[in-house]
Amino acid sequence: MKKVLIATEKPFAKEAVDSIESIGKNVGYEVVKLEKYTTKEELLAAVADVDAMIIRSDKADRDVINAGKNLKIIVRAGAGYDNIDLVAASEKGVVAMNTPGQNSNAVAELAFGMMVYNARASFNGSSGTELRNKTIGIHAYGNVGKYVAKIAKGFGMEVYAYDPFVKAEDIEADGVKALNSVEELYKTCQYISLHIPANDKTKKSINADLLGLMPKNACLVNTARKEVIDEESIVKFMEERQDFSYVSDVAPDNAAVYADKFAGRYFFTPKKMGAQTAEANINAGIAGINQIIDFFEKGDIRFKVNK
């Protein structure tokens, strides 16, 4: 009998857990839970005898992977997977997967919630602006980016995108104008919706030089990772560009500086909220257990993210 661990410091919704347990039981798998744990030692003990593990933002580092003596697969319920040590997983022969697309709409809706909040002056009673007829640039046209494009068109915005890994004709088939460079995207658009992953090439790549290309009254909307932002550079930039605003799904490490200097020009969620909807929570959890079953029963590694 295969044993699957749900290891979630921030637990799934009850409906998601019930579905994971039911799906696992139907194929003869045992599903065990470690929820709201507070120490790494608890996770190390829980993973020791399981064949598979489903996590959310939990850290599956080298210690955790090595502690799983029978571990064959880790599924990150969500799109980002930088919380998994992919090198350690590969060295141990553990397959690492994510569940792409399951929380995409939730993230896109949050991006627009923050954009509206910013455009309407934080609902403080003063006059704001509208999104209609404004330009929005989607930096990375993956699953979330496509949802952002759909919502933006509903708002009546002019939608542009840049993604070197997606064919221009595929972008434009969605009624979105594909641009040829990241610089052109930032020069063209008043709003930038950021969806790039955090890796060695992208960390701190969003900086003052790039944002300085944006037109007057520009706004950066970050629902990606905080690591892709060069926060010190942006603070200096915002001191010079009084018209610029910044909203982000997770506060930067220097959030206190923004509170002190840029009142009314920024908004940060208190914790990462992109996938925090009942629907996304359930969808990602169910996708996780189904991918584990398909891996063991069919050898399916379609969503594998390590080498």
N, C-alpha and C positions, 0 to 999 in steps of 0.2 A: 504493500500500500504506500503510495506517494504521500508525503507530508508537506503541506504548504503553510508557511508562516505569513500572517499579515502583521507587519511591524510598522506601527503608525504612532508616532509621538502625538500628531494631530489626527485623531481617528477619522475613518470614513463615517458617513452617515449610516445609521442603523440599517436602512434599507439596502445600502450597498453591501454591508457586511453579511446581512441575511442572504442576499443573492449570491455572493461569493461562496458562502458555506453550502448553500443549496446546490449550486452548479458543481462544486467539488464533490459533494456527497453523491451526486447522481452518477459520477464516474468512478466512485470508490476511493476518492482522495480524502485524507484527513486534513482539515483546516484548523489551525490553531492561531490564537491572537495574542499579540503583545501591544496593548494600547496605553497611551498616556504614560509611557515609561519616562523615567527621569535620569537614568544613568546609562552609560555605554555598556557597563557590565551586564545589565539586564538584557540588552540586545545580543551581546556575545553569548550569553547562556541560552537564549531562545533560539538562536540560529544553529546551534551545535549539531542538532540531529534532524534538520529538515532538508528536503530535496529542492524546495523552491521557496522564494520569498517575494512578497509584494510590499513595496514601500511607497511613500509619497515623497516628502522632502527630507526624509531620514537619510543619514549618512551611511552608505555602504562602502566604507573605506577598506584598506588592506587588512586591518585587524578583523573586521567583521567577516570579510570574504574568507580569510584563512580559518576563522573559527567554525565556519560551516563545512564540516568534514564531508557531508553528503551533498552539499549544495551544488546544483547543476544550472540553475537559472535564477536571475533576479529581474523582476519587472518593476520599473518605475512607473507608477500610475500617473501619467502626465507626459508632457512633451519634453521638457528639459531633463537631462540626465547627468548634469555635472556633479551631482551628489553621489555618483557611483565611480569608484576607482576602476576605470576601464582597463588599465594596464594590469592591475592585480587580478581582475576577473579573467582576462585573457591568459595570464600566466598559470592560473589555476584551472583553466578549462571551463570556466563558468560563463554562460551566455548572459549578456546584459541586454535588456529590451526596454523601450518606452512604449507608450500607448498614444501615438500621434493622432491628433484630430479630436480626441474625446472631450477636451476642455476648450476647444478653439473658439466656440461661440461665446462662452463665458468670458474669456479674456478680451475678445473684441468688444463685447458690450461694456466691460469695465473701462476700456480705452475711451469709449464715447461718453460714458458717465463722467469721467475725469475731464474730458474736453469740454463738455457742456458746463460743468461746474466752473472751469477756468474762464470760458468765454462769457459767462454770466456773472463775472466778478464775485465768485464764491457765494452768490445769492445774498449779498450783503445789503441789498436795497438800492445800490447805485446802478447806473446804466451799463449794460454789457454789450456784447456783439453776438451775431448769429453765425452759424456754421454754413448756412446756405451760400453757394457761390464762392466759398473759400477753396483754396487748393490744399490737398492733403497728399503727402508722399508716404508710401508704404515701403519701409526699408526692410526687405526680405519678404518675398511673396510666397509664404508657405500656407499651411492650413489656417493659421490665425489671420494672416494677411488677407486671405481671400474673404473671410468673414468681415474684416474691416472694410474692404472694398464694397461689399454688398450694402453694409450699413451706411457708408459714406455716400453712396449713390442715392440711398433713400433720403438722406439729408439734403440732397441737391448739391453736393460738393463736386469739384473737379478732381478726379482721382488719378494719381500717378504711382508708379512703382519702379523699384530697382532691385533686381536679384540676379547675380551673375550665374546662378545655377538653374534658372528657369528660362525657357525660351521666350523671346519677346512675343512671338505669335500666340503662345499659350496665355500670357498675361493679357494681351489685347483681345483675345477671344472672350474675356470676361468684361469687356468694355472699359478696360483700364489702359492708360497710356504708359507704355514701357519706355524708360529712359536708359541711356547708355552708360551712365556713370553715377556713382554716389554723389559726386560733386554737383552734377546736373540736377539730381533729385532735390538736394538741399537748396540750391539756388532758386528752384522753381516753386517750392511749396512753403506755405505759411505754417502748416502743421506737418510734423513728421511723426508717424506712428512706427515705433521701433520694435522689431521682432527678430533681431539677429541672435544667434546662440553665443554663449560665453566660451571662448576658446583662446588659444595662444595668439591668434591673429586678430581677434576682435576685442579683447580686453583693453579698456581705456581708449578705444578707437573713436569714440564719440567725444570730441573735444572742442575747444574754442575755435580752432581754425575751421573746422567743418561747420559748426553752428553759425559762425560769422558770415557764412555764405547766404544764410536765410534772410528773407525779406523782413520788412518792418512788421512789428507785432506778431512775431513768430512764436511758436510753442512746440516744445519737444514733449512727446508722450511716450513714456517708457513702460511697456509691460513685458520687457525681456528680463535681463538680469542686471543688477546694479553694477556688476563687475565690468560691463562694457562701457560704462561712463567714466570719463576722466573728471571726477568731481571737483578737484582743486582747480582745474582749468576752467570748468564751467562757472565756478564761483567768481573768478576774476572776470570772465566774460559777462556775467550778469551784472556785475558792478559797472561795466562800461555800457552795456546795452540795457537801458532802463525799460525798453519795450518788450523784452524777451521774458517768456514764462516757461516753467518746467513742471510737469506733473509725472509722477512715477508710482508704479505698483511695487512699492517697498522703499522705505526711507534709506537714504545714503548714510554712511557712517558719520558724515559731518552735517547731519540734518539741523543741528542747533545753529549752525551758521546761517542757514536759510531763514530760520525763524527770526534771527536777529536782524538780518539785512534785507530780506526780500518778501516782507509781508504782502499778501495779496497777489504774489507772482509765482507761487508754487503750491503744490499739494502732494503729499505723500501718504499712502495708505499705512496704517500702523503695523501691518505685517503683509506678506505677499498674499494678495486676495484674488488674483486672476482666475483661479480654478475653484474659488469658494462659492460654488452654487450647488444646490441639491442635485441638479441634473448632471453637471460635470463630475461631481463626486461619485455618483452612481455609475455613470458611463465608464469612467476610467477604471473603477474597481472591477466591474464586470469584464471589461476588456482584458484586464490583467490576468484574471483566472482563466479566461478562455484561451489566451495566448500561452499560458503555462500548459494547459491540457493539450493544445495543438502541438506544442513542442515535444511533449513526452509521447503522445499517441501517434503523431504524424511526422515528427522531425521538422516541423515548420519553424524556420528562423527568419521569417520575413521582416520582423521588426528588430532584428539584432543590431546593436549600435557599437559593439566592440569587434575587434579583428579576431 
